[in-house]
Amino acid sequence: MNFQAVQKEIESGPADNGANLFAISQEAAAKYKRYLASAPAEDLALVFEFSPPRKLNASKRKLIAQALTHSMRHWAQLSTFLRQQGFEQPWVHDFLMSKAME
């Protein structure tokens, strides 16, 4: 899929409410988990060349790291916005204190 196709899919995506946003996030996390559980090292080392908006090369490993850190940034933005609007956030925000990967 090329850059323009991905951009069009994002712009017309179903993230029009909170429930859909969380469902998309959970689906993406499950896809990453399945892929990373079985991806051979040589597959993660495969390098792709991108041109728009600027020319760069990146391995699958780097692309996954980018996607995960980019996602975290958006969750932080959402969390900040909700706090600013007065919504209580009683959940644990730190990975270290979460039940993940115990």
SVG drawing of the C-alpha trace seen along z (x, -y; Angstrom):
<svg xmlns="http://www.w3.org/2000/svg" viewBox="-19 -22 37 40">
<polyline fill="none" stroke="black" stroke-width="0.4" points="0.0,0.0 1.5,-3.4 1.6,-6.5 -1.4,-8.2 -3.6,-5.1 -2.7,-4.9 -3.5,-8.6 -6.9,-8.2 -7.7,-5.2 -6.8,-7.1 -8.9,-10.1 -12.0,-8.0 -11.5,-5.6 -14.1,-4.6 -12.6,-6.4 -15.7,-8.7 -16.3,-7.9 -14.6,-6.7 -15.7,-3.1 -14.5,-2.8 -11.2,-4.4 -10.6,-1.9 -11.6,1.0 -9.2,-0.1 -6.4,-0.4 -7.1,3.1 -7.2,4.6 -3.9,3.0 -2.3,4.2 -3.5,7.7 -2.0,7.6 1.3,6.3 1.4,9.1 0.6,11.8 3.2,10.5 6.0,10.0 5.4,13.5 6.2,15.1 8.3,12.7 11.8,14.0 14.7,11.6 15.5,11.4 11.9,10.2 12.3,7.4 15.5,6.4 13.9,5.9 14.3,2.3 11.7,0.2 12.3,-3.0 9.8,-5.9 9.6,-9.1 6.7,-11.2 6.9,-13.5 10.7,-13.0 13.0,-10.2 14.0,-7.8 14.8,-4.1 13.5,-2.2 13.5,1.5 10.3,3.2 11.8,3.1 12.2,-0.6 8.7,-1.1 7.1,0.9 9.1,-1.1 7.9,-4.3 4.2,-3.1 4.3,-2.1 6.0,-5.4 3.7,-7.4 0.7,-5.7 1.9,-6.4 2.2,-10.0 -1.4,-10.2 -2.6,-8.3 -0.7,-10.9 -2.4,-13.7 -5.8,-12.1 -5.1,-11.6 -3.9,-15.2 -7.1,-16.5 -9.4,-14.4 -7.6,-15.6 -8.0,-19.2 -11.7,-18.6 -12.1,-17.4 -12.5,-13.7 -11.1,-11.5 -8.5,-9.0 -8.3,-6.3 -6.3,-3.8 -2.6,-3.1 -0.7,-5.1 2.8,-3.6 3.7,-0.4 5.9,0.6 3.0,0.7 0.6,2.3 -0.2,6.0 1.2,6.4 4.1,8.8 4.2,9.8"/>
</svg>
